[in-house]
Each structure stands twice: as structure tokens, then as C-alpha cells.
């Protein structure tokens, strides 16, 4: 079992910045990939960014490339998402996900990000 707790969401004006953090606990050694996803009201959940545990290979949605940066601290068992140049369309609930080497997915409860125009 893996437990995930997100923090750092809030309200920000367009062009502003926020930093989200996800703290993992439990069976940490089983985690292969961690990532951030988001779900806007009335829309499906979508990938924002992912990062692997070993090589720290990253992957980003086209909509956030150049603005968001995902990073991982294996010593602290945290994954952060630095979000710059925020746009109103970035407004969503942001979820942290951990995928284990066996393919199990674990999700956090989410944190709200609201970007005002």
C-alpha cells in the first residue's frame, strides 16, 4: 500500500506561480513512476507530468511544457510540481499518482488550483 498526500494548491492570478508537493508513505520501494494529473470541472482527468524513480525521466503534457517542472526527492519521498506562468485553463483539481513496478496505481485525494483571469 502507498499513501499519497498533496499540498500547495490555492488561488493565484494568471501569470502567477504555485508549487504543489506530494508526500508518499507506505511501500515506497515498490514505486516506479510518480506523476501529477488534473481534472477540470466537467472534464476527464488528464496527465500533467510524470517522473520515473531510477533515471528521473520526465514526461509532460504539451499544454504545460515550458511552464511546469516536475521533480522528485527520493530521500524525502516527495514529488513536486512547480507551476509557472499559470493560465485560467490550468484551473483544476490536481492529483498525485504513484504506479508500482507491478502496475498498481495509487492516488491522492487532490488539491484545488484556481487561476483567476
C-alpha positions as CSV (number, residue, x, y, z in Angstrom):
1,X,0.0,0.0,0.0
2,X,1.1,3.5,-0.8
3,X,-0.4,6.6,0.7
4,X,-0.2,10.0,-1.1
5,X,-0.9,13.4,0.3
6,X,-0.9,16.5,-1.8
7,X,-0.4,20.1,-0.7
8,X,0.2,23.5,-2.1
9,X,-2.9,24.3,-4.1
10,X,-4.7,27.6,-3.9
11,X,-5.9,30.7,-5.7
12,X,-3.5,32.6,-7.9
13,X,-3.8,35.3,-10.6
14,X,-3.0,34.5,-14.2
15,X,0.8,34.6,-14.8
16,X,1.5,33.6,-11.2
17,X,3.2,30.6,-9.8
18,X,2.3,27.7,-7.4
19,X,4.3,24.8,-6.2
20,X,2.5,21.5,-5.5
21,X,4.0,18.8,-3.3
22,X,3.1,15.1,-2.9
23,X,4.3,13.2,0.1
24,X,4.4,9.4,-0.3
25,X,4.4,6.9,2.5
26,X,4.0,3.1,2.9
27,X,5.5,0.7,0.4
28,X,7.8,3.4,-1.1
29,X,10.3,0.9,-2.6
30,X,7.6,-0.5,-4.8
31,X,7.0,2.8,-6.6
32,X,8.3,3.1,-10.2
33,X,6.7,6.2,-11.6
34,X,5.1,9.2,-9.9
35,X,3.1,11.9,-11.6
36,X,0.6,14.7,-11.5
37,X,-2.8,14.6,-13.1
38,X,-5.6,17.1,-13.2
39,X,-9.3,17.2,-13.6
40,X,-11.2,20.3,-14.5
41,X,-14.9,20.6,-13.8
42,X,-16.8,18.6,-16.3
43,X,-13.8,17.2,-18.0
44,X,-11.8,13.9,-17.8
45,X,-8.7,13.5,-15.7
46,X,-5.6,14.2,-17.8
47,X,-1.9,13.7,-17.4
48,X,0.2,16.8,-16.5
49,X,3.6,15.3,-15.8
50,X,5.3,12.1,-14.7
51,X,8.8,11.2,-13.5
52,X,10.4,7.8,-13.1
53,X,12.2,6.7,-9.9
54,X,15.5,5.5,-11.3
55,X,16.5,7.7,-14.2
56,X,14.2,10.5,-13.3
57,X,12.9,10.6,-16.9
58,X,10.2,13.1,-17.2
59,X,7.2,13.4,-19.4
60,X,4.9,16.5,-19.8
61,X,1.6,17.2,-21.4
62,X,2.0,19.6,-24.4
63,X,-0.2,22.2,-22.7
64,X,2.3,22.6,-19.8
65,X,5.7,22.1,-21.4
66,X,8.0,25.0,-20.7
67,X,5.8,26.2,-17.8
68,X,5.7,23.3,-15.4
69,X,8.5,21.3,-13.9
70,X,8.2,18.0,-12.1
71,X,10.9,17.0,-9.6
72,X,11.4,14.1,-7.2
73,X,13.3,13.8,-4.0
74,X,13.8,10.1,-3.3
75,X,15.3,10.8,0.2
76,X,12.2,12.7,1.3
77,X,9.7,10.6,-0.8
78,X,8.2,13.7,-2.3
79,X,7.3,14.8,-5.8
80,X,6.9,18.4,-6.5
81,X,5.3,20.3,-9.4
82,X,6.5,23.8,-10.0
83,X,3.9,25.7,-12.0
84,X,4.9,29.0,-13.6
85,X,3.0,31.3,-16.0
86,X,-0.3,29.9,-14.8
87,X,-3.3,30.3,-17.1
88,X,-7.0,30.2,-16.2
89,X,-7.2,27.0,-18.2
90,X,-4.9,25.4,-15.6
91,X,-7.7,25.6,-13.1
92,X,-8.4,22.1,-11.9
93,X,-8.1,19.6,-9.0
94,X,-4.6,18.3,-9.2
95,X,-3.9,14.7,-8.2
96,X,-0.7,12.8,-7.4
97,X,-0.4,9.3,-8.6
98,X,2.1,6.6,-7.8
99,X,2.5,3.5,-10.0
100,X,4.3,0.5,-8.6
101,X,6.5,-1.9,-10.5
102,X,3.6,-4.4,-10.6
103,X,1.4,-1.8,-12.2
104,X,-0.8,-0.9,-9.2
105,X,-1.9,2.7,-9.2
106,X,-2.4,4.8,-6.0
107,X,-4.0,8.3,-5.9
108,X,-4.0,11.1,-3.5
109,X,-7.2,13.0,-2.7
110,X,-6.3,16.0,-4.8
111,X,-5.6,19.7,-4.2
112,X,-7.5,22.5,-5.9
113,X,-5.7,25.0,-8.1
114,X,-7.7,28.1,-9.2
115,X,-6.2,30.6,-11.6
116,X,-8.1,33.8,-12.0
117,X,-8.0,36.0,-15.1
